[in-house]
């Protein structure tokens, strides 16, 4: 299981967050429009239309009754011995009956489509139930997760930046301290390596005489006696020998 998050861009997360908000708003608007349209059609089929056609049926019965009365009055006019034609009254009666029959049929048609509309509406709600859950529940949850993710990553980067700056400052300070600590030693070492310069530690090195010079005085050494003979030391040679011994004891 991976323990490191590979995040290459905070802006990509923010863009996803903004895109989800836009999608949720548009989807919510579309779903609300569809729901309102379903409610409107259902109201029209289940309430408005049945009420309308019931009134039309009632009106049809009244018109049929009026047409029958008009036809009866027309027939009564023929008592003079001439039968009336009553053509107009008969047409009016037939028209009223057709209107009544149409209204009665429309009540059944409206009832049929009201039931059909309810079935389709229930099926529609079942199909869009998942989308409604995503828009109204899952997307808000995802938005909260993305906001928390961005906040956590920004805090992490801020901490890492502070730690990095602190580490760089510590490294720079350590480098400066090492540089400052190495300079005296390098100067002493360089000074010790120069001809005639003192060695490190402040100790004076023994004087190395040149060829043909006395170790202590630096003056031309006297000629050595022949083999088997010992020449007595002069006063200056004794003093120089004593000084050389003192320097060697001091070095030890």
C-alpha positions as CSV (number, residue, x, y, z in Angstrom):
1,X,0.0,0.0,0.0
2,X,1.4,3.4,-1.0
3,X,2.1,5.9,1.8
4,X,3.1,8.8,-0.4
5,X,0.7,11.0,-2.3
6,X,1.7,11.9,-5.8
7,X,0.1,15.3,-6.2
8,X,1.5,17.3,-9.1
9,X,-0.9,20.3,-9.1
10,X,-3.2,21.9,-6.5
11,X,-4.8,23.8,-9.4
12,X,-6.1,20.6,-10.9
13,X,-7.9,19.7,-7.7
14,X,-9.3,23.2,-7.5
15,X,-10.5,23.0,-11.1
16,X,-12.2,19.6,-10.4
17,X,-13.8,21.2,-7.3
18,X,-15.2,24.1,-9.5
19,X,-16.3,21.7,-12.3
20,X,-18.2,19.6,-9.8
21,X,-20.0,22.7,-8.4
22,X,-21.0,23.7,-11.9
23,X,-22.2,20.2,-12.8
24,X,-24.2,19.9,-9.6
25,X,-25.9,23.3,-10.2
26,X,-26.8,22.5,-13.8
27,X,-28.0,18.9,-13.0
28,X,-30.0,20.2,-10.0
29,X,-31.7,22.8,-12.3
30,X,-32.5,20.2,-15.0
31,X,-33.9,17.7,-12.5
32,X,-36.0,20.5,-10.9
33,X,-37.4,21.5,-14.3
34,X,-38.2,17.9,-15.1
35,X,-39.9,17.3,-11.8
36,X,-42.0,20.5,-12.2
37,X,-43.0,19.4,-15.7
38,X,-44.1,16.0,-14.5
39,X,-46.1,17.5,-11.7
40,X,-47.7,19.9,-14.1
41,X,-48.7,17.2,-16.6
42,X,-49.9,14.9,-13.9
43,X,-52.0,17.7,-12.4
44,X,-53.5,18.4,-15.9
45,X,-54.3,14.8,-16.6
46,X,-55.5,13.7,-13.2
47,X,-57.4,16.9,-12.1
48,X,-57.9,19.5,-14.7
49,X,-59.0,17.3,-17.6
50,X,-61.3,15.0,-15.7
51,X,-63.0,18.1,-14.1
52,X,-63.3,19.7,-17.6
53,X,-64.8,16.7,-19.3
54,X,-67.2,16.1,-16.5
55,X,-68.5,19.6,-17.0
56,X,-68.7,18.9,-20.7
57,X,-70.8,15.8,-20.1
58,X,-73.1,17.7,-17.9
59,X,-73.4,20.4,-20.5
60,X,-74.0,17.8,-23.2
61,X,-76.9,16.4,-21.3
62,X,-78.4,19.8,-20.9
63,X,-77.9,20.5,-24.7
64,X,-79.5,17.2,-25.6
65,X,-82.4,17.9,-23.4
66,X,-82.8,21.4,-24.9
67,X,-82.6,20.0,-28.4
68,X,-85.3,17.4,-27.6
69,X,-87.5,20.1,-26.2
70,X,-87.0,22.2,-29.3
71,X,-87.8,19.2,-31.6
72,X,-91.0,18.5,-29.6
73,X,-92.2,22.1,-29.9
74,X,-91.5,22.0,-33.6
75,X,-93.6,18.9,-34.1
76,X,-96.5,20.5,-32.2
77,X,-96.8,23.1,-34.9
78,X,-98.1,20.6,-37.4
79,X,-101.6,20.3,-36.0
80,X,-102.9,22.4,-38.9
81,X,-102.8,19.3,-41.1
82,X,-99.3,19.9,-42.6
83,X,-96.5,17.8,-41.0
84,X,-93.5,19.9,-40.0
85,X,-90.1,19.0,-41.3
86,X,-88.2,19.8,-38.1
87,X,-84.9,19.5,-40.0
88,X,-83.1,22.1,-38.0
89,X,-84.2,20.8,-34.7
90,X,-83.2,17.2,-35.6
91,X,-79.7,18.4,-36.7
92,X,-79.3,20.3,-33.4
93,X,-80.3,17.2,-31.5
94,X,-77.9,15.0,-33.3
95,X,-75.1,17.5,-32.7
96,X,-75.9,17.7,-29.0
97,X,-75.8,13.9,-28.8
98,X,-72.5,13.7,-30.6
99,X,-71.0,16.3,-28.2
100,X,-72.3,14.4,-25.2
101,X,-70.9,11.1,-26.5
102,X,-67.5,12.7,-27.2
103,X,-67.4,14.2,-23.7
104,X,-68.2,10.8,-22.2
105,X,-65.5,9.1,-24.2
106,X,-63.0,11.8,-23.3
107,X,-63.5,11.1,-19.6
108,X,-62.3,7.5,-20.2
109,X,-59.4,8.7,-22.4
110,X,-58.3,11.1,-19.7
111,X,-58.5,8.4,-17.0
112,X,-56.4,6.0,-19.2
113,X,-53.7,8.6,-19.8
114,X,-53.7,9.7,-16.2
115,X,-52.9,6.1,-15.1
116,X,-50.3,5.8,-17.9
117,X,-48.7,9.1,-16.8
118,X,-48.5,7.9,-13.2
119,X,-46.7,4.7,-14.2
120,X,-44.2,6.6,-16.4
121,X,-43.6,9.1,-13.7
122,X,-42.8,6.4,-11.2
123,X,-40.5,4.7,-13.7
124,X,-38.8,8.0,-14.4
125,X,-38.2,8.7,-10.7
126,X,-36.8,5.2,-10.3
127,X,-34.3,5.7,-13.2
128,X,-33.2,9.1,-12.1
129,X,-33.0,8.1,-8.4
130,X,-29.3,7.3,-8.8
131,X,-28.6,10.6,-10.5
132,X,-30.6,12.5,-7.8
133,X,-28.5,10.7,-5.1
134,X,-25.3,11.6,-6.8
135,X,-26.2,15.3,-7.3
136,X,-27.8,15.9,-3.8
137,X,-25.6,13.6,-1.6
138,X,-22.4,12.3,-3.2
139,X,-21.2,15.5,-4.9
140,X,-21.5,17.6,-1.8
141,X,-19.6,14.9,0.1
142,X,-16.9,14.9,-2.7
143,X,-16.7,18.7,-2.5
144,X,-16.1,18.6,1.2
145,X,-13.4,15.9,0.7
146,X,-11.6,18.0,-2.0
147,X,-11.7,21.1,0.2
148,X,-10.2,19.1,3.1
149,X,-7.6,17.6,0.8
150,X,-6.5,21.0,-0.6
151,X,-6.3,22.5,3.0
152,X,-4.3,19.5,4.2
153,X,-1.9,19.7,1.2
154,X,-1.4,23.4,1.6
155,X,-0.6,23.0,5.3
156,X,1.8,20.2,4.4
157,X,3.6,22.3,1.8
158,X,3.8,25.2,4.3
159,X,5.4,23.0,7.0
160,X,7.8,21.5,4.4
161,X,8.8,25.0,3.2
162,X,9.4,26.1,6.8
163,X,11.4,23.0,7.5
164,X,13.4,23.3,4.3
165,X,14.2,27.0,5.0
166,X,15.2,26.1,8.5
167,X,17.5,23.3,7.3
168,X,19.0,25.5,4.7
169,X,19.7,28.2,7.3
170,X,21.2,25.6,9.6
171,X,23.4,24.3,6.8
172,X,24.5,27.7,5.9
173,X,25.3,28.6,9.5
174,X,27.2,25.3,9.9
175,X,29.1,26.0,6.7
176,X,30.0,29.5,7.9
177,X,31.2,28.1,11.2
178,X,33.3,25.5,9.5
179,X,34.8,28.1,7.2
180,X,35.5,30.4,10.1
181,X,37.0,27.6,12.2
182,X,39.3,26.4,9.3
183,X,40.8,29.8,8.5
184,X,43.1,30.1,11.7
185,X,44.3,26.5,11.3
186,X,45.0,27.0,7.6
187,X,46.9,30.2,8.4
188,X,48.9,28.5,11.0
189,X,49.6,25.6,8.8
190,X,50.6,27.9,5.9
191,X,52.7,29.9,8.2
192,X,54.3,26.7,9.6
193,X,55.1,25.5,6.1
194,X,56.8,28.8,5.2
195,X,60.6,28.7,5.7
196,X,61.5,30.1,9.1
197,X,57.9,30.2,10.3
198,X,56.8,28.7,13.7
199,X,55.0,25.4,13.7
200,X,51.5,24.9,14.9
201,X,51.0,25.0,18.7
202,X,53.3,28.0,19.2
203,X,56.5,25.8,19.7
204,X,59.7,27.0,18.2
205,X,61.4,24.5,16.0
206,X,65.1,23.7,16.5
207,X,67.3,25.9,14.4
208,X,68.7,23.9,11.5
209,X,72.3,25.3,10.9
210,X,73.6,25.6,7.4
211,X,76.5,23.5,6.2
212,X,79.7,24.6,7.9
213,X,78.0,26.6,10.6
214,X,77.7,26.0,14.4
215,X,74.3,24.8,15.6
216,X,73.9,27.5,18.2
217,X,75.9,30.5,17.0
218,X,75.4,30.2,13.3
219,X,79.1,31.1,12.8
220,X,81.6,29.1,10.9
221,X,82.4,26.0,12.9
222,X,86.0,25.5,13.9
223,X,88.0,22.8,12.3
224,X,87.6,19.4,13.8
225,X,90.7,17.9,15.4
226,X,92.3,14.8,14.0
227,X,91.1,11.4,14.8
228,X,91.7,10.4,18.4
229,X,92.2,14.0,19.6
230,X,89.7,16.2,21.5
231,X,89.9,19.9,21.2
232,X,88.9,21.9,24.2
233,X,85.7,24.0,23.6
234,X,85.9,27.8,23.7
235,X,83.7,29.9,25.9
236,X,81.4,30.9,23.1
237,X,81.0,27.2,22.0
238,X,80.1,26.2,25.5
239,X,77.5,28.9,25.8
240,X,76.0,27.9,22.4
241,X,75.9,24.2,23.3
242,X,74.1,25.1,26.6
243,X,71.5,27.2,24.7
244,X,70.9,24.4,22.3
245,X,70.3,21.9,25.1
246,X,67.9,24.3,26.8
247,X,65.8,24.7,23.6
248,X,65.7,20.9,23.1
249,X,64.5,20.4,26.8
250,X,61.9,23.0,26.3
251,X,60.6,21.3,23.2
252,X,60.3,18.0,25.0
